[in-house]
């Protein structure tokens, strides 16, 4: 709540203002005392009051004339005004002028404070609006020359005066005036016309063409004021004949008076034009405010429609994103199943060889034992020994085949534990060795694999890093080597190494896994696309194009990088850099932290 005291502007003689000023101050009001209407109007430019209290009779402009002037201005039109008078005729004139309340000059300050309180109810918004804008008196421009009737009007005025008496008369009404000099009458009115509210043109002067001047002002005001406030009003002066008055109206004046007009009638004509302009200004402001409100409402409706459309678009985008994620999951699963199918086919082949060997030797061992039993019945000890030694050899060969099958099953069991998403301590050499065992059918005896583990064995990561990333890269390398033409003399080779990064190559704090081969390599153009989904260099039906894309996503999930370059052996080289996290195992933690660069 504001602590500012309401400001009361008290206008009147000292014997009245002194009595009420102290009393109103004691009732919580701030009082500004001035002696006449001119000073009151000037004070409105500094700080607008919450209420105005005036006497009827003031030096110069009366209280009623000041009230009429205030009612012409948009900012002071609703300003509460109290008239101090006991005369009934003055009260009637005060109410006609726009006074809100008439109070006897003999009331107590307490009663006057009560009347002020009742008038100020609900007027805080008006006072606040007045504080945001400045009060401005109406401005009237006078266009006359030395030989014109308006120059010395009224007729009884002293013709030796340098300032036309009409200027002082208008000032007595609270109006500011501008006396246009000859240069303004002969030049363009652009620089002064927008600043005035009314122009009084002397049509009786022969020193300048008043009708032509009116036509100029009429054209100018309706071209310069098209999008601003209401254009100024034009009042013609000095024409009494009907034909002259008609010519004046045709020239663009809004009103016309003769030179024999009385002072009161002329002031009433000026006041009427100013009031008309004030009303039109208010209407135009209201229209502009209504247009602004309509535009704001339209903007709000547009925002609502846009918000609804945006919400619908977000819902559709969310649904599309969910479908995309589901499709991506299915595609990744498809890639996994394709890799698994290839892996299972190789393992099945590995199982078939020793299994066929075991079955074949089982038949041989069975026949050998039957022969040994027959020889034993005959007492042929030498034959029994020879047959048993032969069966023993066959059983030894069978054990080798069964051992191979046992190794494959153990590798599958270890590999199945790698298909997990949580971060855990992974022994990289052991995991890579398991992957190589599972890929042995594809690698065959023709591809040489070199292992160089320079980094600590334990890395904290998702085991999918080995399951999908390392295995996919090794499998692609094997495919590239197997695609070499038959006449190629090189020995297919894959090199797998682990290292800790260093500051020189910008990999400090990272665990590096490098897989290189001496195959045909990958061209620079292809290197930029190998991690794109569905991009593959394999023949149709042999690759999904999702293996390296999936590997890229897994490495990104670790906060690492995966890059492909030309190998020192001539083929392709994939380098995976994973940020080092301390393993949970005590042995692994000590070993890894001590060797971090």
HUZI-V995316 format. One record per backbone hydrogen bond with DSSP energy under -1.0 kcal/mol. CO is the residue of the C=O (numbers start at 1). NH is the residue of the N-H. If there is no record, write none. Layout:
[[CO NH] [CO NH]]
//
This chain:
[[6 30] [7 50] [7 51] [8 32] [9 53] [10 34] [11 55] [13 17] [14 18] [16 20] [17 21] [18 22] [20 24] [21 25] [22 26] [24 29] [25 28] [30 8] [32 10] [34 12] [36 40] [37 41] [38 42] [39 43] [40 44] [42 45] [43 47] [51 9] [52 82] [53 11] [54 84] [56 63] [62 66] [63 67] [64 68] [65 69] [66 70] [67 71] [76 79] [80 52] [81 100] [81 101] [82 54] [83 103] [87 91] [88 92] [89 93] [90 94] [91 95] [92 96] [93 97] [94 99] [101 83] [103 85] [104 107] [108 112] [109 113] [110 114] [111 115] [112 116] [113 117] [114 118] [115 119] [116 120] [120 123] [123 127] [124 128] [125 129] [126 130] [127 131] [138 176] [139 197] [139 198] [140 178] [141 200] [142 180] [143 202] [145 148] [154 157] [158 161] [164 167] [165 169] [166 170] [167 171] [168 172] [170 173] [170 175] [171 174] [176 140] [178 142] [181 185] [182 186] [183 187] [189 193] [192 195] [193 196] [197 233] [198 141] [199 235] [200 143] [201 237] [208 210] [209 213] [210 214] [211 215] [212 216] [213 217] [214 218] [215 219] [216 220] [217 221] [218 222] [220 223] [220 224] [233 199] [234 254] [234 255] [235 201] [236 257] [237 203] [241 245] [242 246] [243 247] [244 248] [245 249] [246 250] [247 251] [248 253] [249 252] [255 236] [257 238] [257 239] [258 261] [262 266] [263 267] [264 268] [265 269] [266 270] [267 271] [268 272] [269 273] [270 274] [271 275] [272 276] [273 277] [274 278] [275 279] [276 280] [277 281] [278 282] [279 283] [280 284] [281 285] [282 286] [283 287] [284 288] [285 289] [286 290] [287 291] [288 292] [289 293] [290 294] [291 295] [292 296] [293 297] [294 298] [295 299] [296 300] [297 301] [298 302] [299 303] [300 304] [301 305] [302 306] [303 307] [304 308] [305 309] [306 310] [307 311] [308 312] [309 313] [310 314] [311 315] [312 316] [313 317] [314 318] [315 319] [316 320] [317 321] [318 322] [319 323] [320 324] [321 325] [322 326] [323 327] [324 328] [325 329] [326 330] [327 331] [328 332] [329 333] [330 334] [331 335] [332 336] [333 337] [334 338] [335 339] [336 340] [337 341] [338 342] [339 343] [340 344] [341 345] [342 346] [343 347] [344 348] [345 349] [346 350] [347 351] [348 352] [349 353] [350 354] [351 355] [352 356] [353 357] [354 358] [355 359] [356 360] [357 361] [358 362] [359 363] [360 364] [361 365] [362 366] [363 367] [364 368] [365 369] [366 370] [367 371] [368 372] [369 373] [370 374] [371 375] [372 376] [373 377] [374 378] [375 380] [379 381] [380 384] [381 385] [382 386] [383 387] [384 388] [385 389] [386 390] [387 391] [388 392] [389 393] [390 394] [391 395] [392 396] [393 397] [394 398] [395 399] [396 400] [397 401] [398 402] [399 403] [400 404] [401 405] [402 406] [403 407] [404 408] [405 409] [406 410] [407 411] [408 412] [409 413] [410 414] [411 415] [412 416] [415 418] [418 420] [424 461] [426 428] [426 459] [427 431] [428 432] [429 433] [430 434] [431 435] [432 436] [433 437] [434 438] [435 439] [439 443] [440 444] [443 447] [448 494] [450 496] [452 498] [457 428] [459 426] [461 424] [462 465] [463 466] [463 467] [464 468] [464 469] [465 470] [466 471] [468 472] [469 473] [470 474] [471 475] [472 476] [473 477] [474 478] [475 479] [476 480] [477 481] [478 482] [479 483] [481 484] [485 488] [492 448] [493 518] [494 450] [495 516] [496 452] [497 514] [498 454] [499 512] [502 507] [507 510] [509 580] [510 501] [511 578] [512 499] [513 576] [514 497] [515 574] [516 495] [517 571] [523 527] [526 529] [526 530] [529 532] [532 535] [539 542] [545 534] [546 550] [547 551] [548 552] [549 553] [550 554] [551 555] [552 556] [553 557] [555 560] [556 559] [561 577] [563 575] [565 573] [567 570] [571 567] [572 517] [573 565] [574 515] [575 563] [576 513] [577 561] [578 511] [585 589] [586 590] [587 591] [588 592] [589 593] [590 594]]
//
